[in-house]
Amino acid sequence: MEKITPFIMCIIFIFIAFCLWKAAVKISSFAIRRRILSYSRASKEAASVLLISYFGKCAVHSNVYLPLRTTRGVVFTGIDNIVILPTCIAVVKVQSMKGQIFTGDPKQWHQSVRLKSGQRKERDFENPIIANERHIIALSQIFEREKITAPPIYNIVMFSSNKVVFSEEFPEVYTLSAAIDKMKMISKGKKLTYKEKRSFSRIIKKYSTSAAKARAHNAKIRKMAEKSVK
């Protein structure tokens, strides 16, 4: 008994250390969430950190540039976040906006927000649902190329403020907190295996490139398209 006592004590200390580490991680994540959710409008980077705090660093792939086959050729499309959830994948487009969002036009939406100065800011922007559908197509294409059956892929448009009002609701569009709740909900059900999730992450990393290389490639394709028109 005396010989195994040191080993037992060692195991106990390791277990206690592990529990303390887990507690520290939870406290840190909770503090990060509270801070970000207190923002009137979180940045895209802060939104990515929030996703990591909920779903883990290994599950969240941020600022990903994937190839997309188009009629002009292969171009790279920038994706804010790809989140590998326990049951599916969420492709998350972050809109760092607040105020009123008018969604009547299928192609262009409109933001109207009152600034601190009292002036009102107006701007048009591309329908983010359509933009994010292209990202899902790009992700699906690389899975097809690797001959891997993709899990369900969800289009999540996250407005990084809880103080945003939509003229019309869409099942793909959420405020910051509502997007997290939606992703928690779709995480329930039949779980993906560790091997499947690891395979999805490997493929995303394999096909992703840097922002600089993506811009250079897209500029080259654009010039070639312009020359062919002439």
Salt bridges, closest charged atoms under 4 A:
ASP80 OD1 - LYS44 NZ 3.73
GLU122 OE1 - HIS110 NE2 2.48
ASP124 OD1 - HIS110 ND1 2.69
GLU126 OE2 - ARG134 NH1 2.92
GLU146 OE2 - LYS206 NZ 2.79
